């Protein structure tokens, strides 16, 4: 993760997020496909691959 070549996903549901995983992107498993799709309105830029 420190190199910027990996993204740590926390796919637990919001009710399970009492303790967040530091540096992770929280995305419930049921929404992962939408959040990862750059054409989706729910897309999170944190999941984009860095250029290069």
PDB file with SEQRES, HELIX, SHEET and CRYST1 records, atoms N, CA, C and O in Angstrom:
SEQRES   1 A   52  UNK UNK UNK UNK UNK UNK UNK UNK UNK UNK UNK UNK UNK          
SEQRES   2 A   52  UNK UNK UNK UNK UNK UNK UNK UNK UNK UNK UNK UNK UNK          
SEQRES   3 A   52  UNK UNK UNK UNK UNK UNK UNK UNK UNK UNK UNK UNK UNK          
SEQRES   4 A   52  UNK UNK UNK UNK UNK UNK UNK UNK UNK UNK UNK UNK UNK          
HELIX    1 AA1 UNK A   14  UNK A   16  5                                   3    
HELIX    2 AA2 UNK A   29  UNK A   31  5                                   3    
HELIX    3 AA3 UNK A   32  UNK A   36  1                                   5    
HELIX    4 AA4 UNK A   45  UNK A   47  5                                   3    
SHEET    1 AA1 2 UNK A   9  UNK A  10  0                                        
SHEET    2 AA1 2 UNK A  25  UNK A  26  1                                        
CRYST1    1.000    1.000    1.000  90.00  90.00  90.00 P 1           1          
ATOM      1  N   UNK A   1       0.816  -1.188   0.000  1.00  0.00           N  
ATOM      2  CA  UNK A   1       0.000   0.000   0.000  1.00  0.00           C  
ATOM      3  C   UNK A   1       0.862   1.255   0.000  1.00  0.00           C  
ATOM      4  O   UNK A   1       0.522   2.242  -0.653  1.00  0.00           O  
ATOM      5  N   UNK A   2       1.948   1.226   0.709  1.00  0.00           N  
ATOM      6  CA  UNK A   2       2.809   2.410   0.799  1.00  0.00           C  
ATOM      7  C   UNK A   2       3.357   2.801  -0.564  1.00  0.00           C  
ATOM      8  O   UNK A   2       3.637   3.977  -0.798  1.00  0.00           O  
ATOM      9  N   UNK A   3       3.515   1.844  -1.465  1.00  0.00           N  
ATOM     10  CA  UNK A   3       4.046   2.140  -2.785  1.00  0.00           C  
ATOM     11  C   UNK A   3       2.997   2.766  -3.702  1.00  0.00           C  
ATOM     12  O   UNK A   3       3.334   3.288  -4.764  1.00  0.00           O  
ATOM     13  N   UNK A   4       1.733   2.716  -3.296  1.00  0.00           N  
ATOM     14  CA  UNK A   4       0.667   3.247  -4.134  1.00  0.00           C  
ATOM     15  C   UNK A   4       0.212   2.281  -5.200  1.00  0.00           C  
ATOM     16  O   UNK A   4      -0.568   2.659  -6.074  1.00  0.00           O  
ATOM     17  N   UNK A   5       0.674   1.044  -5.157  1.00  0.00           N  
ATOM     18  CA  UNK A   5       0.320   0.048  -6.171  1.00  0.00           C  
ATOM     19  C   UNK A   5      -0.800  -0.881  -5.717  1.00  0.00           C  
ATOM     20  O   UNK A   5      -1.197  -1.775  -6.464  1.00  0.00           O  
ATOM     21  N   UNK A   6      -1.309  -0.685  -4.515  1.00  0.00           N  
ATOM     22  CA  UNK A   6      -2.362  -1.546  -3.997  1.00  0.00           C  
ATOM     23  C   UNK A   6      -3.411  -0.710  -3.276  1.00  0.00           C  
ATOM     24  O   UNK A   6      -3.118   0.354  -2.730  1.00  0.00           O  
ATOM     25  N   UNK A   7      -4.634  -1.213  -3.286  1.00  0.00           N  
ATOM     26  CA  UNK A   7      -5.729  -0.586  -2.557  1.00  0.00           C  
ATOM     27  C   UNK A   7      -6.282  -1.638  -1.614  1.00  0.00           C  
ATOM     28  O   UNK A   7      -6.602  -2.749  -2.037  1.00  0.00           O  
ATOM     29  N   UNK A   8      -6.395  -1.301  -0.358  1.00  0.00           N  
ATOM     30  CA  UNK A   8      -6.969  -2.203   0.625  1.00  0.00           C  
ATOM     31  C   UNK A   8      -8.460  -1.905   0.733  1.00  0.00           C  
ATOM     32  O   UNK A   8      -8.854  -0.793   1.083  1.00  0.00           O  
ATOM     33  N   UNK A   9      -9.281  -2.899   0.431  1.00  0.00           N  
ATOM     34  CA  UNK A   9     -10.726  -2.738   0.504  1.00  0.00           C  
ATOM     35  C   UNK A   9     -11.261  -3.362   1.777  1.00  0.00           C  
ATOM     36  O   UNK A   9     -10.882  -4.473   2.147  1.00  0.00           O  
ATOM     37  N   UNK A  10     -12.139  -2.644   2.437  1.00  0.00           N  
ATOM     38  CA  UNK A  10     -12.865  -3.158   3.585  1.00  0.00           C  
ATOM     39  C   UNK A  10     -14.289  -3.377   3.087  1.00  0.00           C  
ATOM     40  O   UNK A  10     -15.034  -2.412   2.919  1.00  0.00           O  
ATOM     41  N   UNK A  11     -14.679  -4.623   2.849  1.00  0.00           N  
ATOM     42  CA  UNK A  11     -15.971  -4.916   2.225  1.00  0.00           C  
ATOM     43  C   UNK A  11     -17.053  -5.276   3.244  1.00  0.00           C  
ATOM     44  O   UNK A  11     -18.094  -5.825   2.883  1.00  0.00           O  
ATOM     45  N   UNK A  12     -16.806  -4.968   4.501  1.00  0.00           N  
ATOM     46  CA  UNK A  12     -17.834  -5.204   5.516  1.00  0.00           C  
ATOM     47  C   UNK A  12     -18.978  -4.210   5.333  1.00  0.00           C  
ATOM     48  O   UNK A  12     -18.811  -3.166   4.703  1.00  0.00           O  
ATOM     49  N   UNK A  13     -20.126  -4.541   5.885  1.00  0.00           N  
ATOM     50  CA  UNK A  13     -21.279  -3.654   5.844  1.00  0.00           C  
ATOM     51  C   UNK A  13     -21.072  -2.496   6.822  1.00  0.00           C  
ATOM     52  O   UNK A  13     -20.326  -2.638   7.791  1.00  0.00           O  
ATOM     53  N   UNK A  14     -21.724  -1.348   6.582  1.00  0.00           N  
ATOM     54  CA  UNK A  14     -21.529  -0.184   7.453  1.00  0.00           C  
ATOM     55  C   UNK A  14     -21.762  -0.478   8.940  1.00  0.00           C  
ATOM     56  O   UNK A  14     -21.076   0.099   9.784  1.00  0.00           O  
ATOM     57  N   UNK A  15     -22.690  -1.339   9.276  1.00  0.00           N  
ATOM     58  CA  UNK A  15     -22.944  -1.651  10.695  1.00  0.00           C  
ATOM     59  C   UNK A  15     -21.769  -2.397  11.322  1.00  0.00           C  
ATOM     60  O   UNK A  15     -21.675  -2.483  12.546  1.00  0.00           O  
ATOM     61  N   UNK A  16     -20.878  -2.933  10.501  1.00  0.00           N  
ATOM     62  CA  UNK A  16     -19.708  -3.654  10.992  1.00  0.00           C  
ATOM     63  C   UNK A  16     -18.460  -2.770  11.062  1.00  0.00           C  
ATOM     64  O   UNK A  16     -17.394  -3.248  11.449  1.00  0.00           O  
ATOM     65  N   UNK A  17     -18.572  -1.506  10.701  1.00  0.00           N  
ATOM     66  CA  UNK A  17     -17.422  -0.613  10.616  1.00  0.00           C  
ATOM     67  C   UNK A  17     -17.118   0.105  11.925  1.00  0.00           C  
ATOM     68  O   UNK A  17     -16.713   1.267  11.905  1.00  0.00           O  
ATOM     69  N   UNK A  18     -17.303  -0.550  13.039  1.00  0.00           N  
ATOM     70  CA  UNK A  18     -17.006   0.088  14.322  1.00  0.00           C  
ATOM     71  C   UNK A  18     -15.539   0.489  14.385  1.00  0.00           C  
ATOM     72  O   UNK A  18     -15.208   1.551  14.913  1.00  0.00           O  
ATOM     73  N   UNK A  19     -14.666  -0.344  13.855  1.00  0.00           N  
ATOM     74  CA  UNK A  19     -13.245  -0.034  13.782  1.00  0.00           C  
ATOM     75  C   UNK A  19     -12.823  -0.125  12.323  1.00  0.00           C  
ATOM     76  O   UNK A  19     -12.874  -1.192  11.712  1.00  0.00           O  
ATOM     77  N   UNK A  20     -12.407   1.012  11.776  1.00  0.00           N  
ATOM     78  CA  UNK A  20     -11.981   1.049  10.382  1.00  0.00           C  
ATOM     79  C   UNK A  20     -10.560   0.525  10.240  1.00  0.00           C  
ATOM     80  O   UNK A  20      -9.746   0.650  11.155  1.00  0.00           O  
ATOM     81  N   UNK A  21     -10.274  -0.052   9.107  1.00  0.00           N  
ATOM     82  CA  UNK A  21      -8.925  -0.497   8.797  1.00  0.00           C  
ATOM     83  C   UNK A  21      -8.195   0.723   8.238  1.00  0.00           C  
ATOM     84  O   UNK A  21      -8.574   1.245   7.189  1.00  0.00           O  
ATOM     85  N   UNK A  22      -7.165   1.174   8.923  1.00  0.00           N  
ATOM     86  CA  UNK A  22      -6.450   2.386   8.529  1.00  0.00           C  
ATOM     87  C   UNK A  22      -5.951   2.274   7.084  1.00  0.00           C  
ATOM     88  O   UNK A  22      -5.303   1.297   6.710  1.00  0.00           O  
ATOM     89  N   UNK A  23      -6.264   3.284   6.292  1.00  0.00           N  
ATOM     90  CA  UNK A  23      -5.818   3.328   4.905  1.00  0.00           C  
ATOM     91  C   UNK A  23      -6.705   2.574   3.936  1.00  0.00           C  
ATOM     92  O   UNK A  23      -6.427   2.545   2.737  1.00  0.00           O  
ATOM     93  N   UNK A  24      -7.770   1.963   4.437  1.00  0.00           N  
ATOM     94  CA  UNK A  24      -8.635   1.183   3.543  1.00  0.00           C  
ATOM     95  C   UNK A  24      -9.737   2.046   2.951  1.00  0.00           C  
ATOM     96  O   UNK A  24     -10.052   3.122   3.460  1.00  0.00           O  
ATOM     97  N   UNK A  25     -10.317   1.550   1.865  1.00  0.00           N  
ATOM     98  CA  UNK A  25     -11.492   2.153   1.251  1.00  0.00           C  
ATOM     99  C   UNK A  25     -12.664   1.270   1.664  1.00  0.00           C  
ATOM    100  O   UNK A  25     -12.660   0.069   1.397  1.00  0.00           O  
ATOM    101  N   UNK A  26     -13.668   1.860   2.314  1.00  0.00           N  
ATOM    102  CA  UNK A  26     -14.822   1.090   2.753  1.00  0.00           C  
ATOM    103  C   UNK A  26     -15.859   1.027   1.644  1.00  0.00           C  
ATOM    104  O   UNK A  26     -16.386   2.049   1.205  1.00  0.00           O  
ATOM    105  N   UNK A  27     -16.143  -0.208   1.195  1.00  0.00           N  
ATOM    106  CA  UNK A  27     -17.127  -0.451   0.151  1.00  0.00           C  
ATOM    107  C   UNK A  27     -17.870  -1.729   0.514  1.00  0.00           C  
ATOM    108  O   UNK A  27     -17.271  -2.804   0.492  1.00  0.00           O  
ATOM    109  N   UNK A  28     -19.167  -1.647   0.850  1.00  0.00           N  
ATOM    110  CA  UNK A  28     -19.897  -2.877   1.127  1.00  0.00           C  
ATOM    111  C   UNK A  28     -19.816  -3.830  -0.058  1.00  0.00           C  
ATOM    112  O   UNK A  28     -19.891  -3.393  -1.206  1.00  0.00           O  
ATOM    113  N   UNK A  29     -19.666  -5.119   0.203  1.00  0.00           N  
ATOM    114  CA  UNK A  29     -19.482  -6.111  -0.854  1.00  0.00           C  
ATOM    115  C   UNK A  29     -20.579  -6.037  -1.914  1.00  0.00           C  
ATOM    116  O   UNK A  29     -20.300  -6.210  -3.100  1.00  0.00           O  
ATOM    117  N   UNK A  30     -21.802  -5.788  -1.512  1.00  0.00           N  
ATOM    118  CA  UNK A  30     -22.913  -5.726  -2.459  1.00  0.00           C  
ATOM    119  C   UNK A  30     -22.836  -4.561  -3.426  1.00  0.00           C  
ATOM    120  O   UNK A  30     -23.551  -4.547  -4.428  1.00  0.00           O  
ATOM    121  N   UNK A  31     -21.984  -3.584  -3.148  1.00  0.00           N  
ATOM    122  CA  UNK A  31     -21.845  -2.405  -4.012  1.00  0.00           C  
ATOM    123  C   UNK A  31     -20.517  -2.365  -4.755  1.00  0.00           C  
ATOM    124  O   UNK A  31     -20.277  -1.445  -5.537  1.00  0.00           O  
ATOM    125  N   UNK A  32     -19.654  -3.345  -4.526  1.00  0.00           N  
ATOM    126  CA  UNK A  32     -18.291  -3.298  -5.061  1.00  0.00           C  
ATOM    127  C   UNK A  32     -18.246  -3.113  -6.571  1.00  0.00           C  
ATOM    128  O   UNK A  32     -17.470  -2.294  -7.064  1.00  0.00           O  
ATOM    129  N   UNK A  33     -19.054  -3.851  -7.309  1.00  0.00           N  
ATOM    130  CA  UNK A  33     -19.024  -3.739  -8.776  1.00  0.00           C  
ATOM    131  C   UNK A  33     -19.387  -2.340  -9.247  1.00  0.00           C  
ATOM    132  O   UNK A  33     -18.806  -1.838 -10.210  1.00  0.00           O  
ATOM    133  N   UNK A  34     -20.350  -1.703  -8.571  1.00  0.00           N  
ATOM    134  CA  UNK A  34     -20.766  -0.353  -8.962  1.00  0.00           C  
ATOM    135  C   UNK A  34     -19.699   0.680  -8.603  1.00  0.00           C  
ATOM    136  O   UNK A  34     -19.419   1.592  -9.381  1.00  0.00           O  
ATOM    137  N   UNK A  35     -19.118   0.528  -7.434  1.00  0.00           N  
ATOM    138  CA  UNK A  35     -18.123   1.485  -6.956  1.00  0.00           C  
ATOM    139  C   UNK A  35     -16.821   1.382  -7.752  1.00  0.00           C  
ATOM    140  O   UNK A  35     -16.118   2.378  -7.924  1.00  0.00           O  
ATOM    141  N   UNK A  36     -16.502   0.192  -8.231  1.00  0.00           N  
ATOM    142  CA  UNK A  36     -15.275   0.000  -9.008  1.00  0.00           C  
ATOM    143  C   UNK A  36     -15.431   0.396 -10.471  1.00  0.00           C  
ATOM    144  O   UNK A  36     -14.434   0.629 -11.154  1.00  0.00           O  
ATOM    145  N   UNK A  37     -16.658   0.477 -10.961  1.00  0.00           N  
ATOM    146  CA  UNK A  37     -16.926   0.795 -12.375  1.00  0.00           C  
ATOM    147  C   UNK A  37     -16.815   2.298 -12.615  1.00  0.00           C  
ATOM    148  O   UNK A  37     -17.623   3.061 -12.085  1.00  0.00           O  
ATOM    149  N   UNK A  38     -15.832   2.742 -13.402  1.00  0.00           N  
ATOM    150  CA  UNK A  38     -15.660   4.179 -13.625  1.00  0.00           C  
ATOM    151  C   UNK A  38     -16.828   4.844 -14.351  1.00  0.00           C  
ATOM    152  O   UNK A  38     -16.912   6.072 -14.368  1.00  0.00           O  
ATOM    153  N   UNK A  39     -17.724   4.070 -14.948  1.00  0.00           N  
ATOM    154  CA  UNK A  39     -18.882   4.661 -15.629  1.00  0.00           C  
ATOM    155  C   UNK A  39     -20.099   4.747 -14.716  1.00  0.00           C  
ATOM    156  O   UNK A  39     -21.142   5.259 -15.124  1.00  0.00           O  
ATOM    157  N   UNK A  40     -19.981   4.256 -13.492  1.00  0.00           N  
ATOM    158  CA  UNK A  40     -21.095   4.250 -12.547  1.00  0.00           C  
ATOM    159  C   UNK A  40     -21.159   5.558 -11.769  1.00  0.00           C  
ATOM    160  O   UNK A  40     -20.131   6.165 -11.471  1.00  0.00           O  
ATOM    161  N   UNK A  41     -22.362   5.981 -11.446  1.00  0.00           N  
ATOM    162  CA  UNK A  41     -22.551   7.181 -10.623  1.00  0.00           C  
ATOM    163  C   UNK A  41     -22.031   6.960  -9.200  1.00  0.00           C  
ATOM    164  O   UNK A  41     -21.765   7.930  -8.491  1.00  0.00           O  
ATOM    165  N   UNK A  42     -21.884   5.715  -8.775  1.00  0.00           N  
ATOM    166  CA  UNK A  42     -21.395   5.395  -7.432  1.00  0.00           C  
ATOM    167  C   UNK A  42     -19.877   5.177  -7.393  1.00  0.00           C  
ATOM    168  O   UNK A  42     -19.332   4.817  -6.349  1.00  0.00           O  
ATOM    169  N   UNK A  43     -19.204   5.388  -8.505  1.00  0.00           N  
ATOM    170  CA  UNK A  43     -17.766   5.135  -8.613  1.00  0.00           C  
ATOM    171  C   UNK A  43     -16.968   5.916  -7.572  1.00  0.00           C  
ATOM    172  O   UNK A  43     -17.267   7.074  -7.283  1.00  0.00           O  
ATOM    173  N   UNK A  44     -15.942   5.257  -7.008  1.00  0.00           N  
ATOM    174  CA  UNK A  44     -15.008   5.911  -6.083  1.00  0.00           C  
ATOM    175  C   UNK A  44     -13.653   5.992  -6.765  1.00  0.00           C  
ATOM    176  O   UNK A  44     -13.082   4.972  -7.150  1.00  0.00           O  
ATOM    177  N   UNK A  45     -13.147   7.194  -6.910  1.00  0.00           N  
ATOM    178  CA  UNK A  45     -11.866   7.416  -7.582  1.00  0.00           C  
ATOM    179  C   UNK A  45     -10.709   6.724  -6.862  1.00  0.00           C  
ATOM    180  O   UNK A  45      -9.682   6.447  -7.481  1.00  0.00           O  
ATOM    181  N   UNK A  46     -10.859   6.438  -5.561  1.00  0.00           N  
ATOM    182  CA  UNK A  46      -9.802   5.764  -4.813  1.00  0.00           C  
ATOM    183  C   UNK A  46      -9.494   4.378  -5.372  1.00  0.00           C  
ATOM    184  O   UNK A  46      -8.442   3.810  -5.082  1.00  0.00           O  
ATOM    185  N   UNK A  47     -10.407   3.836  -6.172  1.00  0.00           N  
ATOM    186  CA  UNK A  47     -10.205   2.506  -6.750  1.00  0.00           C  
ATOM    187  C   UNK A  47      -9.573   2.556  -8.151  1.00  0.00           C  
ATOM    188  O   UNK A  47      -9.284   1.513  -8.739  1.00  0.00           O  
ATOM    189  N   UNK A  48      -9.363   3.746  -8.674  1.00  0.00           N  
ATOM    190  CA  UNK A  48      -8.722   3.874  -9.986  1.00  0.00           C  
ATOM    191  C   UNK A  48      -7.246   3.485  -9.894  1.00  0.00           C  
ATOM    192  O   UNK A  48      -6.587   3.736  -8.885  1.00  0.00           O  
ATOM    193  N   UNK A  49      -6.752   2.883 -10.939  1.00  0.00           N  
ATOM    194  CA  UNK A  49      -5.310   2.562 -10.992  1.00  0.00           C  
ATOM    195  C   UNK A  49      -4.541   3.849 -11.237  1.00  0.00           C  
ATOM    196  O   UNK A  49      -4.959   4.688 -12.035  1.00  0.00           O  
ATOM    197  N   UNK A  50      -3.420   4.000 -10.552  1.00  0.00           N  
ATOM    198  CA  UNK A  50      -2.598   5.184 -10.812  1.00  0.00           C  
ATOM    199  C   UNK A  50      -2.002   5.115 -12.214  1.00  0.00           C  
ATOM    200  O   UNK A  50      -1.708   4.027 -12.711  1.00  0.00           O  
ATOM    201  N   UNK A  51      -1.824   6.250 -12.842  1.00  0.00           N  
ATOM    202  CA  UNK A  51      -1.217   6.281 -14.180  1.00  0.00           C  
ATOM    203  C   UNK A  51       0.220   5.801 -14.111  1.00  0.00           C  
ATOM    204  O   UNK A  51       0.943   6.076 -13.154  1.00  0.00           O  
ATOM    205  N   UNK A  52       0.617   5.077 -15.146  1.00  0.00           N  
ATOM    206  CA  UNK A  52       2.005   4.654 -15.214  1.00  0.00           C  
ATOM    207  C   UNK A  52       2.206   3.237 -15.107  1.00  0.00           C  
ATOM    208  O   UNK A  52       3.345   2.770 -15.152  1.00  0.00           O  
TER     209      UNK A  52                                                      
END                                                                             
